[in-house]
Amino acid sequence: MKLLRYGEPGAERPGLLDAEGGIRDLRDHVADIAGPFLSDASLARLRALDPESLPLVRGTPRIGPCVGAIGKFVCVGLNYADHAAETGKPAPDEPVLFMKATSAVCGPDDAVEIPRNSEKTDWEVELGVVIGRRAKHVARAEALDFVAGYCVVNDVSERAFQSERGGQWTKGKSADTFGPLGPWLVTRDEVPDPQTLGLWLDVDGVRRQTGTTARMIFGVAELVSYISGFMTLHPGDVIATGTPPGVGLGQKPPVFLRAGQTMRLGIDGLGEQRQAVVQGA
């Protein structure tokens, strides 16, 4: 099942993608694709609906972030050994965690803004994991049962803010528009093995990243278990699981985003994103 949110920013409505690629209105069944509506029971009720019985949304509305009211946006750094190598860092012994501000979240096709004083804005295609129920000290063997579904994430980053301005990575990860999510949330029953997914990202039609989640150092189940040992995960929390090699910082010489460029990125079975790059205020 592919769930989505459509409409203007701040006024998105819940929807379901039907077999023909049409958007079906879910407002009579859920208030939002968020929080308690991501439970197994709630998703089972939606799965039982006949999409043909739902109102068809006409036109081509904006697609918003696939999850609403996100409480925590937890990110994992250096989770592909070849990406760690291209940044000049060793592969970690334990997952590297940092937070991205939820105010960075935007729709999958919204413009990405280069922030004021930025010189090193970069791209990162990542598998996003959306939590479906409260998770605290979860065993690795049970961890995937706490996942509602998966989505595409572009963990946009400003490398100078991240690594050259002191302190933690969060300041380089949290500018407005630095967290495109979607286009849809694919429920976990449609992703039987999250460690077999191909990822890719293009900038102006040039392939920059190609990877597979099979090459993660720490897989999804291990990450959910590990993170839940440090903080309670709640329904609607998002985990960005790290990026494969090919980021701008890793090019020789490094290449960073400029206003006027376009990013396209996707993950097998989870859809694609497209973002115009613009100069922020």
C-alpha positions in Angstrom: 0.0 0.0 0.0 1.3 3.4 -1.0 0.1 6.3 1.2 0.7 9.9 0.6 -0.3 13.5 1.5 -1.3 16.0 -1.0 -2.2 19.7 -1.1 -0.6 23.0 -0.1 2.1 23.2 2.6 0.5 22.9 6.0 -2.9 21.8 4.6 -2.0 18.4 3.2 -4.7 15.8 3.0 -4.3 12.0 3.3 -4.4 9.9 0.2 -3.7 6.5 -1.3 -2.1 5.7 -4.6 -4.3 3.3 -6.7 -3.1 0.7 -9.2 -3.3 3.2 -12.1 -1.3 5.9 -10.3 -4.3 8.0 -9.3 -4.7 9.6 -5.9 -7.6 8.4 -3.8 -8.9 10.6 -1.0 -8.7 9.0 2.5 -10.2 11.9 4.5 -13.3 9.8 5.4 -11.1 7.2 7.0 -8.0 8.9 8.6 -7.3 12.4 9.6 -3.7 12.3 8.4 -0.8 9.9 7.5 0.7 10.5 10.9 1.0 9.3 14.5 -1.7 6.8 15.7 -2.9 6.3 12.1 0.3 4.5 11.4 -0.4 1.6 13.7 -0.8 -2.0 12.3 -4.5 -1.9 13.1 -5.1 1.4 11.3 -3.1 0.3 8.3 -5.0 -2.9 8.2 -8.3 -1.0 8.0 -6.9 1.1 5.1 -5.6 -2.0 3.3 -9.1 -3.5 3.5 -10.6 -0.6 1.6 -11.5 -1.0 -2.1 -9.5 1.9 -3.7 -12.2 2.2 -6.4 -14.7 3.1 -3.7 -12.6 6.1 -2.6 -13.0 9.6 -4.2 -10.5 10.2 -7.1 -8.5 13.4 -6.7 -8.7 15.3 -9.9 -5.8 17.3 -11.4 -2.2 17.2 -10.3 -2.0 18.5 -6.8 1.3 19.1 -5.0 2.6 16.0 -3.2 3.6 16.8 0.4 5.9 15.0 2.7 4.5 11.5 3.1 4.4 11.7 6.9 2.8 14.5 8.9 3.5 15.7 12.5 6.9 14.1 12.7 8.2 14.1 16.3 11.8 13.1 15.6 13.9 13.0 12.5 16.8 10.8 13.4 19.7 10.4 10.9 22.5 7.8 10.6 25.9 9.0 9.4 28.6 7.1 7.6 26.4 3.9 7.2 28.0 2.8 4.0 31.7 2.0 4.2 32.5 3.3 0.7 30.7 6.6 1.6 32.7 6.9 4.8 35.9 6.3 2.8 35.1 9.0 0.3 34.7 11.5 3.1 38.0 10.5 4.6 36.5 8.9 7.7 36.8 5.3 9.0 33.8 3.0 9.0 32.1 3.4 12.4 32.0 0.6 15.1 28.6 1.7 16.2 25.9 3.8 14.3 26.6 7.5 14.2 23.4 9.4 15.1 22.4 13.0 14.6 19.1 14.9 14.4 17.7 16.8 11.5 15.2 19.6 12.5 11.6 18.7 11.6 11.3 22.2 10.2 13.5 21.0 7.3 10.9 18.6 6.1 9.3 19.3 2.7 7.6 17.6 -0.1 9.4 15.3 -2.6 9.2 17.8 -5.4 9.4 21.0 -3.6 12.3 23.3 -4.4 15.5 22.9 -2.3 16.9 26.2 -1.1 20.6 26.9 -0.8 20.8 28.7 2.6 22.3 32.1 3.1 26.1 32.0 3.2 26.3 28.4 1.9 29.2 27.3 -0.2 28.9 23.5 0.1 25.3 22.4 -0.2 25.3 18.7 -1.0 22.9 15.8 -1.9 22.3 12.4 -0.2 19.7 9.8 -1.3 18.7 7.7 1.7 16.2 5.0 2.7 13.7 6.5 5.2 12.2 4.3 7.9 8.8 5.4 9.4 8.0 4.1 12.9 4.5 2.7 13.4 4.4 2.0 17.1 6.2 2.9 20.3 9.6 1.4 20.4 11.8 1.3 23.5 14.7 -1.2 24.0 13.5 -3.3 21.1 15.2 -6.5 20.3 16.8 -6.7 16.8 14.8 -9.8 15.9 11.5 -7.9 16.5 12.6 -4.5 15.3 10.9 -4.6 11.8 7.6 -5.2 13.5 7.8 -1.6 14.8 8.1 -0.2 11.3 5.1 1.2 9.5 6.8 1.6 6.2 9.6 3.1 4.1 10.1 6.2 1.9 12.7 8.1 -0.1 14.7 10.8 1.8 17.1 13.4 0.4 19.3 14.2 3.4 20.4 17.6 1.9 23.5 18.8 3.8 25.6 22.0 4.0 29.1 20.6 4.5 30.8 23.7 5.7 28.0 24.3 8.3 28.3 20.6 9.2 32.0 20.2 9.7 33.7 23.6 9.7 31.6 25.6 12.1 32.2 23.6 15.3 29.9 21.4 17.3 27.5 18.8 16.0 26.3 17.9 12.4 22.8 19.1 13.0 23.5 22.7 12.0 24.6 21.5 8.5 21.5 19.3 8.1 18.6 21.4 9.3 18.1 24.3 6.9 14.6 24.8 5.5 13.8 22.3 2.7 16.8 20.1 3.7 14.4 17.1 4.3 12.3 16.1 1.3 10.3 13.0 2.1 8.2 10.8 -0.2 6.5 10.8 -2.6 4.7 8.1 -0.7 5.0 5.9 2.4 5.2 2.3 1.2 3.9 0.0 4.0 6.3 -2.7 5.2 4.2 -5.6 3.8 5.3 -4.4 0.3 9.0 -4.3 1.4 9.7 -7.8 2.7 13.5 -7.1 2.8 14.6 -3.5 3.2 18.2 -4.6 2.6 17.7 -5.4 -1.1 16.8 -1.9 -2.4 18.7 0.0 -5.1 19.2 3.8 -4.6 20.2 6.4 -7.1 20.6 10.2 -7.5 21.2 12.4 -10.6 22.1 16.1 -10.7 21.3 17.7 -14.0 20.9 14.3 -15.6 24.4 13.1 -14.5 24.3 10.0 -12.3 26.1 10.9 -9.0 25.0 8.1 -6.7 24.2 4.5 -7.3 24.0 2.0 -4.4 22.1 -0.7 -2.7 20.9 -1.0 0.9 22.6 -4.4 1.0 25.8 -2.5 1.6 24.7 -0.8 4.7 27.0 -1.3 7.7 24.1 -1.4 10.0 20.8 -2.7 8.6 17.3 -1.4 9.3 16.5 -3.9 12.0 19.8 -3.2 13.8 19.3 0.6 13.6 15.7 0.5 15.0 16.9 -1.7 17.8 20.0 0.4 18.5 18.3 3.8 18.4 15.4 2.6 20.6 18.0 1.9 23.3 18.9 5.6 23.5 15.5 7.2 22.9 11.9 6.0 22.7 10.7 6.0 19.1 7.1 7.1 18.6 4.7 6.5 15.7 5.6 8.9 12.9 9.2 9.3 13.8 11.5 9.0 10.8 15.0 7.4 10.6 17.2 8.3 7.6 19.5 5.3 7.3 22.6 6.8 5.6 23.7 7.4 2.0 25.8 5.4 -0.5 28.9 6.9 -2.2 28.8 9.7 -4.7 28.0 12.7 -2.7 29.3 16.1 -3.9 31.9 16.2 -1.1 33.3 12.9 -2.4 33.8 14.0 -6.0 37.4 14.9 -7.1 37.4 17.8 -6.9 34.3 18.3 -4.7 31.2 19.5 -6.5 28.3 21.3 -4.8 24.9 22.4 -5.7 24.1 25.7 -7.4 20.9 27.5 -7.9 19.3 26.5 -11.2 20.3 22.8 -11.0 17.9 19.9 -10.6 18.1 16.8 -8.5 16.3 13.5 -9.3 16.5 10.5 -7.0 14.7 7.3 -6.2 14.7 3.9 -4.5 13.4 0.7 -6.0 9.6 0.4 -5.3 9.5 3.6 -3.2 9.1 6.2 -6.0 11.1 9.2 -7.2 11.8 12.8 -6.1 12.6 15.8 -8.3 13.8 19.1 -6.8 14.8 22.3 -8.4 17.6 24.0 -6.5 17.0 27.7 -5.8 18.8 30.4 -3.8 17.2 30.9 -0.3 16.5 34.2 1.2 
